[in-house]
């Protein structure tokens, strides 16, 4: 990953900017939203313990420490992914996040909320991400 960032550095104009956005390497909150309430169900975990994300952050720290880039800004932000039901969530995870772990107990809780909740109800994945702005040194 450091090698790739050094290649990007070569492509940038002097003082060119690189914006990097990664989810933070932590389990993400799963909620069920209904017209009346928000139910916190548990967390979505990652089979690889977010190793790729940790490596990406370490690579960014390395190219700044090596003097290839200067750190200009860093901001954390939240964003949500909305799905209408459990089958849609499972399909999305299979397509976009193959290393995600959705424990059986969480699946059973989601099924229970959807069975008993007033409609419309939907599942919300609450994710936290970090944007890092670097300038080519």
For each residue, the residues with C-beta under 8 A, 3 or more apart:
1: 4 5 55 56 58 59
2: 5 6 59 62 63
3: 6 7
4: 1 7 8 59
5: 1 2 8 9 18 59 60 63 68 69
6: 2 3 9 10 63 68
7: 3 4 10 11
8: 4 5 11 12 18
9: 5 6 12 18 63 68 69 136
10: 6 7
11: 7 8
12: 8 9 16 17 18 136
13: 16 136
14: 136
15: 135 136
16: 12 13 135 136
17: 12 72 133 134 135 136
18: 5 8 9 12 69 133 134 135 136
19: 131 132 133 134
20: 56 60 131 132 134
21: 129 130 131 132
22: 53 56 57 129 130
23: 28 50 53 127 128 129
24: 53 76 128 129 130
25: 46 49 50 53 54 57
26: 50 128
27: 43 44 45 46
28: 23 43 44 125 126 127 128
29: 40 42 43 44 125 126
30: 40 41 42 43 44 106 110 123 124 125 126
31: 38 39 40 41 123 124 126
32: 38 39 41 110 113 114 117 121 122 123 124
33: 37 38 39 121 122 123 124
34: 37 38 39 117 118 119 120 121
35: 118 120
36: 118
37: 33 34
38: 31 32 33 34
39: 31 32 33 34 113 117
40: 29 30 31
41: 30 31 32 106 109 110 113
42: 29 30 103 105 106 109
43: 27 28 29 30 106
44: 27 28 29 30 100 101 102 125
45: 27 100 101 103
46: 25 27 49 50 97 99 100 101
47: 99 100 101
48: 51 52 99
49: 25 46
50: 23 25 26 46 53 54
51: 48 54 55
52: 48 55 56
53: 22 23 24 25 50 56 57
54: 25 50 51 57 58
55: 1 51 52 58 59
56: 1 20 22 52 53 59 60
57: 22 25 53 54 60 61 130
58: 1 54 55 61 62
59: 1 2 4 5 55 56 62 63
60: 5 20 56 57 63 64 69 132 134
61: 57 58 64 65
62: 2 58 59 65 66
63: 2 5 6 9 59 60 66 68 69 134
64: 60 61 67 68 69 70 71 134
65: 61 62
66: 62 63
67: 64 137
68: 5 6 9 63 64 136 137
69: 5 9 18 60 63 64 134 135 136 137
70: 64 134 135 137
71: 64 74 132 133 134
72: 17 133 134 135
73: 131 132 133
74: 71 130 131 132 133
75: 130 131
76: 24 128 129 130 131
77: 128 129 130 131
78: 126 127 128 129
79: 127 129
80: 124 125 126 127
81: 92 124 125 127
82: 122 123 124
83: 88 89 92 122 123 125
84: 88 122 123
85: 88 89 114 122 123
86: 89 90 107 110 111 114 123
87: 90 91
88: 83 84 85 91 92 123
89: 83 85 86 92 93 102 110 123 125
90: 86 87 93 94 102
91: 87 88 94 95
92: 81 83 88 89 95 96 97
93: 89 90 96 97 98 100 102
94: 90 91 98
95: 91 92
96: 92 93
97: 46 92 93 100
98: 93 94
99: 46 47 48
100: 44 45 46 47 93 97
101: 44 45 46 47
102: 44 89 90 93 106 107
103: 42 45 106 107
104: 107 108
105: 42 108 109
106: 30 41 42 43 102 103 109 110
107: 86 102 103 104 110 111
108: 104 105 111 112
109: 41 42 105 106 112 113
110: 30 32 41 86 89 106 107 113 114 123
111: 86 107 108 114 115
112: 108 109 115 116
113: 32 39 41 109 110 116 117 121
114: 32 85 86 110 111 117 121
115: 111 112
116: 112 113
117: 32 34 39 113 114 121
118: 34 35 36 121
119: 34
120: 34 35
121: 32 33 34 113 114 117 118
122: 32 33 82 83 84 85
123: 30 31 32 33 82 83 84 85 86 88 89 110
124: 30 31 32 33 80 81 82
125: 28 29 30 44 80 81 83 89
126: 28 29 30 31 78 80
127: 23 28 78 79 80 81
128: 23 24 26 28 76 77 78
129: 21 22 23 24 76 77 78 79
130: 21 22 24 57 74 75 76 77
131: 19 20 21 73 74 75 76 77
132: 19 20 21 60 71 73 74
133: 17 18 19 71 72 73 74
134: 17 18 19 20 60 63 64 69 70 71 72
135: 15 16 17 18 69 70 72
136: 9 12 13 14 15 16 17 18 68 69
137: 67 68 69 70
